[in-house]
Amino acid sequence: MRNKQTLLTVALTVFAIALLTSCGSSKKASSVTYTRADELNEKLQQLEQSGWQIHGSTRTLRGKLSEHYAKMDANPDLYEVIGTSTGCRSMTVCRAAALNAASVEMAAKMGQDLRGKAMRDMGVDEGAEMPAEYNRFQEACISKFQGAIKGELEESFALIRKGMDGLNSYEIYYLVDKQSARKKRSQAIKDALEESNLRNDYAKSVEKFIDSEME
């Protein structure tokens, strides 16, 4: 009887130790930080599985991607913008379309931010129609910023994916400096405001937006 109790006690002790060890390992595993190296490997796998290849460089995709992330880590003011073009044959056309797509994306985002700020300041419900004069002003802002920001897009690397039909998909990864982009955005809005006939309340809202951009 005593032997059975001893064996039972030993078994329970071993089970408890195993359980505690398992819990400790689990906690340790769950606390592991998702590193930039993990992100790089994940992105690299995603691109390779999707058929993308590095273009215009003798370096590997891993090498260019690693360099790209290193630049952002070294300068927190840099952020990534991707320009994409599809259905193109000529590399000149592919590249020009990708650059245009990136600038259009940034300009559209600026227009949305500006519109949202104006609507909040004016107490206008989201989705409500804005006056034609404001819409013309916003279109001018977007156009001016789109042209100005192209010069601030620093190409990091380019990718190509060739289709069965002979047409290409093309992506350019750009790095943009936040401060430089903010200055270009503010200047585009100022220029558009000077040329517009915005009524006073909308103009004041725009001026507030510019002031917040310059802070």
C-alpha positions as CSV (number, residue, x, y, z in Angstrom):
1,M,0.0,0.0,0.0
2,R,2.8,2.3,1.0
3,N,4.6,1.6,-2.3
4,K,1.5,2.5,-4.3
5,Q,1.2,5.8,-2.5
6,T,4.9,6.5,-3.1
7,L,4.5,5.8,-6.8
8,L,1.4,8.0,-7.0
9,T,3.2,10.8,-5.3
10,V,6.2,10.5,-7.6
11,A,3.9,10.4,-10.7
12,L,2.0,13.5,-9.5
13,T,5.3,15.4,-8.9
14,V,6.6,14.5,-12.3
15,F,3.3,15.7,-13.9
16,A,3.4,19.0,-12.0
17,I,7.0,19.7,-13.0
18,A,6.2,18.9,-16.7
19,L,3.2,21.2,-16.6
20,L,5.1,24.1,-15.1
21,T,7.9,23.6,-17.6
22,S,5.4,23.6,-20.4
23,C,3.7,26.8,-19.2
24,G,7.1,28.5,-18.8
25,S,8.1,27.5,-22.4
26,S,4.8,28.7,-23.7
27,K,5.1,32.1,-22.0
28,K,8.7,32.5,-23.3
29,A,7.6,31.6,-26.8
30,S,4.7,34.1,-26.7
31,S,6.9,36.9,-25.5
32,V,9.3,36.6,-28.5
33,T,9.4,39.9,-30.3
34,Y,8.5,40.1,-34.0
35,T,11.8,41.5,-35.4
36,R,12.7,43.3,-38.6
37,A,14.4,40.1,-39.8
38,D,11.1,38.3,-39.4
39,E,9.4,41.0,-41.4
40,L,12.1,40.8,-44.1
41,N,11.8,37.0,-44.4
42,E,8.0,37.1,-44.5
43,K,8.0,39.9,-47.2
44,L,10.7,38.1,-49.2
45,Q,8.7,34.9,-49.2
46,Q,5.5,36.7,-50.2
47,L,7.2,38.4,-53.1
48,E,9.0,35.3,-54.4
49,Q,5.8,33.2,-54.2
50,S,4.0,35.9,-56.2
51,G,6.6,35.7,-58.9
52,W,8.3,39.1,-58.4
53,Q,12.0,39.5,-59.4
54,I,14.4,42.3,-58.8
55,H,14.9,44.6,-61.8
56,G,17.6,47.1,-62.7
57,S,20.1,45.8,-60.1
58,T,22.8,43.1,-59.9
59,R,21.9,42.6,-56.2
60,T,19.5,40.0,-54.9
61,L,16.0,40.7,-53.8
62,R,17.0,39.9,-50.3
63,G,19.9,42.3,-50.5
64,K,17.8,45.2,-51.8
65,L,14.9,44.5,-49.4
66,S,17.4,44.4,-46.5
67,E,18.9,47.7,-47.6
68,H,15.5,49.2,-47.9
69,Y,14.5,48.4,-44.3
70,A,17.9,49.5,-43.0
71,K,17.3,53.0,-44.4
72,M,14.0,53.3,-42.7
73,D,15.4,52.0,-39.4
74,A,18.2,54.5,-39.6
75,N,15.8,57.4,-40.4
76,P,12.4,57.4,-38.7
77,D,11.2,60.2,-41.0
78,L,11.4,57.9,-44.0
79,Y,8.3,55.9,-45.0
80,E,7.5,53.6,-47.9
81,V,5.3,54.3,-50.9
82,I,4.8,51.7,-53.6
83,G,4.0,52.6,-57.2
84,T,2.5,49.9,-59.4
85,S,1.9,49.5,-63.1
86,T,0.4,46.6,-65.0
87,G,-0.1,45.6,-68.6
88,C,3.0,47.4,-69.9
89,R,5.7,46.2,-72.4
90,S,8.2,49.0,-72.4
91,M,10.3,49.5,-69.3
92,T,10.1,53.2,-69.9
93,V,6.3,53.0,-69.8
94,C,6.3,50.7,-66.8
95,R,8.5,52.9,-64.8
96,A,6.7,56.1,-65.7
97,A,3.3,54.6,-64.8
98,A,4.6,53.3,-61.5
99,L,6.0,56.8,-60.6
100,N,2.7,58.4,-61.6
101,A,0.7,55.8,-59.5
102,A,2.8,56.5,-56.4
103,S,2.3,60.3,-56.7
104,V,-1.4,59.9,-57.4
105,E,-1.8,57.8,-54.3
106,M,-0.1,60.3,-52.1
107,A,-2.0,63.2,-53.6
108,A,-5.4,61.5,-53.2
109,K,-4.5,60.8,-49.5
110,M,-3.7,64.5,-49.0
111,G,-7.0,65.5,-50.6
112,Q,-9.0,63.1,-48.4
113,D,-7.2,64.5,-45.2
114,L,-7.8,68.1,-46.2
115,R,-11.5,67.4,-47.1
116,G,-12.1,65.6,-43.8
117,K,-10.5,68.4,-41.8
118,A,-12.6,71.0,-43.6
119,M,-15.8,69.1,-43.0
120,R,-15.1,68.6,-39.3
121,D,-14.3,72.3,-38.8
122,M,-17.5,73.3,-40.6
123,G,-19.7,70.7,-38.8
124,V,-20.6,69.1,-42.2
125,D,-21.8,65.5,-42.0
126,E,-19.5,63.0,-43.6
127,G,-20.6,62.2,-47.1
128,A,-22.4,65.5,-47.6
129,E,-21.9,67.5,-50.8
130,M,-19.3,70.2,-50.7
131,P,-19.7,73.5,-52.6
132,A,-18.4,73.4,-56.2
133,E,-15.8,76.1,-55.3
134,Y,-14.3,73.9,-52.6
135,N,-14.2,70.9,-55.0
136,R,-12.3,73.0,-57.6
137,F,-9.9,74.1,-54.9
138,Q,-9.3,70.5,-53.7
139,E,-8.7,69.4,-57.3
140,A,-6.1,72.2,-57.7
141,C,-4.4,71.1,-54.4
142,I,-4.2,67.5,-55.6
143,S,-2.8,68.4,-59.0
144,K,-0.2,70.8,-57.6
145,F,0.9,68.3,-54.9
146,Q,1.0,65.4,-57.3
147,G,3.4,67.3,-59.6
148,A,5.6,68.5,-56.7
149,I,5.9,65.2,-54.8
150,K,7.4,63.3,-57.7
151,G,10.7,65.0,-57.0
152,E,10.7,63.7,-53.4
153,L,10.2,60.1,-54.2
154,E,13.5,58.3,-53.8
155,E,13.6,55.0,-55.6
156,S,14.8,52.1,-53.3
157,F,14.3,49.2,-55.7
158,A,12.2,47.9,-58.5
159,L,10.4,44.6,-59.2
160,I,9.1,43.0,-62.3
161,R,6.7,40.1,-63.0
162,K,6.4,38.9,-66.5
163,G,3.0,37.6,-67.7
164,M,2.3,34.8,-70.1
165,D,0.9,37.3,-72.5
166,G,4.2,39.1,-72.7
167,L,3.0,42.1,-70.6
168,N,4.7,43.1,-67.4
169,S,3.6,44.1,-64.0
170,Y,6.0,46.5,-62.4
171,E,6.5,47.9,-58.9
172,I,8.8,50.5,-57.6
173,Y,9.4,50.9,-53.9
174,Y,10.1,54.5,-52.9
175,L,11.2,56.1,-49.7
176,V,9.8,59.5,-48.8
177,D,10.9,62.0,-46.2
178,K,8.0,63.0,-44.0
179,Q,9.3,66.6,-43.5
180,S,9.9,67.2,-47.2
181,A,6.5,65.8,-48.1
182,R,4.8,68.0,-45.5
183,K,6.5,71.1,-47.0
184,K,5.4,70.2,-50.5
185,R,1.9,69.5,-49.3
186,S,1.6,72.8,-47.4
187,Q,3.0,74.8,-50.4
188,A,0.6,73.1,-52.8
189,I,-2.3,74.0,-50.6
190,K,-1.1,77.6,-50.1
191,D,-0.7,78.1,-53.9
192,A,-4.2,76.6,-54.6
193,L,-5.7,78.8,-51.9
194,E,-4.3,82.0,-53.4
195,E,-5.7,81.1,-56.8
196,S,-9.2,80.1,-55.4
197,N,-12.3,82.0,-54.6
198,L,-13.1,80.0,-51.4
199,R,-15.5,81.7,-49.0
200,N,-14.0,82.9,-45.8
201,D,-15.1,80.0,-43.5
202,Y,-13.6,77.3,-45.8
203,A,-10.4,79.4,-46.3
204,K,-9.9,79.6,-42.5
205,S,-10.3,75.8,-42.2
206,V,-7.7,75.4,-44.9
207,E,-5.3,77.8,-43.2
208,K,-5.7,75.8,-40.0
209,F,-4.7,72.7,-41.9
210,I,-1.6,74.4,-43.2
211,D,-0.7,75.6,-39.7
212,S,-1.0,72.1,-38.3
213,E,1.2,70.8,-41.2
214,M,3.9,73.2,-40.3
215,E,4.0,72.4,-36.6
